[in-house]
């Protein structure tokens, strides 16, 4: 299995409205139900999921890269690395 390629993007701000249905004795909320999601980018394919087995994690995904500004990656050098020590 090959790792997915990650690209740098212009920062995106999300606003996620959730309802928590549980809290433990330490005050940690869980059992989230996602009510709505909006972002600073115009992309209608954003989704937020909160799987019950993920321990309160929220996963944000978009089906397309429409509206995201991909930043140019740094130049790749094929020169040999200098030994520092």
N, C-alpha and C positions, 0 to 999 in steps of 0.2 A: 504494500500500500504506500503510495507516494503522498507526501505532505502537500497541502494546497498552497498555491502561490499567493502571497499577500502583497498588495499594492498600497502605497501611501495615498491618502485622499485629503482633500481640503476638509478640515474638521466639520462634523455634523452634530447638531444638538438635537436630542430627543426629549420629548415630554411624554411620559408613560403614566397613565392613571390605572392603579391597581386596587383591588380590594383584598385585604388579608383576612383569612378565616381562622388562623391559629396563632398563638403566641406561647413561647415556652417560659419557664420560670426565670430565665435570664433576660427576658424582654425581647427575644428575637422573633420577628414575625415570619410566618410561612403560610403555605397553602394559598398562594396568590391566584386571583382571577383577574386577567387583564381586561380592563374596561375600554381603553382607547390608547392610541399612540399617534403622535404627530412629530414632525421633524422640520428642521430648518431647510430641508431640501425637498423639491417637488418630485416625489417618487411614490406612486400609489401602490407599490408592491411590498412596502415594509410590513413585517409581521413580528409580533412579540409573543413568545410562548414561555410558559412557566410550568415545566413538567414536574409532577409531584415527587418523583424520585430524585430530582436535582437539588434538593435541600434549600430551596428558596432562590435558586439561580433564575435569571431572566435571560433568554436568548433572543437576540434581535437579528433579523435576516431580511434581505431584500432579494427578490427574484431577478431583477435586472439592475444594471449600473446606471440607468437613466437618471439624469439630474446630479449625479456624483461627479465631482471634479477630480480626476486622477492626476496626481502630481508626478512630475518627471523624476524618474529614478536617477541616482547618481551614476556617473560614468564608471564602467567596469574596467579595471586595469589588468592587463595580462603580464605586467612586469613582475619579476621575482621579488618576494618580500625581503626587506633588509633585516638582518639579524641584529636585535637590539642588545643582547648580552653575550 
